[in-house]
Amino acid sequence: MPKRNVQLIIIDPQNDFCDQAGAALPVAGASADLQRIGALLAQQGTALSQIHVTLDSHLPVDIAHPSWWCDAAGQLPAPFTVISQNEVERGVWRARDPAQQAHSLAYVQALSGNQRYQLMIWPEHCLIGSWGQAVQTDLLAALYAWQRQTLKPLHFIHKGSNPRSEHYSALQAEVPDVNDANPADTAWLTELAKADLILIAGQALSHCVASTVRDLANALGEAQMHKLVLLTDCTSPVAGFAEQGQAFITEMRARGMQTASHLTLTLDH
């Protein structure tokens, strides 16, 4: 019998999302989640055909970072401020760079129409080239050990380097930018379509995991929903967004997504 094509997607397993000293945007439980992913690789990694790793990759000045915006007094928004369409239209918040004001207004208007997320201002995180952007040390070691053992390539997908749009999903920006010099890489969908099983883990359940999986499900189609398996003990929500994370799981289960823990998962058949 041919070996099953089992692929693993690890979403944003980066230092800045781990609950550890120095992390810019720690997600409670993330470090333990990544340890469990590493254990899965050690125990059942030879059953995996491919591993895809997404990486949040931002610049300091980003539409979802404080330094993009200011109020009438020139003060920057604090991290975790929500900036609404109405507030930008009324001038409560404006782009610090006047050349970006028209785009910023159009952006929050489009974001409101999408009805996925409001614009959240996050602490600067996963800055390109920084420690925070790097894959957490133990998991990176496990990934490299897997490659040395299997001789299979690791596929890294960078997202978020366009400062003019948020990029929770690894497959598309929240509001695609027609002038984006580095649009989202969707070529790996061809490989995912070949899979018999697609395992999903990483951070954070409420945001980048949810957005990526929803877009992946839409791209693959309802007939392939049964292939998706969320490893529920290998992902955690952002603090304050547990309800959104659970709503995502409920929604996707209703569409056919499976859930499992790394301990109950058996890949050798």
Beta strands, then each sheet from edge to edge (+ up, - down):
strand 1: 6-11
strand 2: 50-56
strand 3: 69-70
strand 4: 82-83
strand 5: 94-95
strand 6: 119-120
strand 7: 154-159
strand 8: 197-202
strand 9: 228-231
strand 10: 258-260
sheet 1: 7+ 2+ 1+ 8+ 9+ 10+
sheet 2: 3+ 5-
sheet 3: 4+ 6-
end
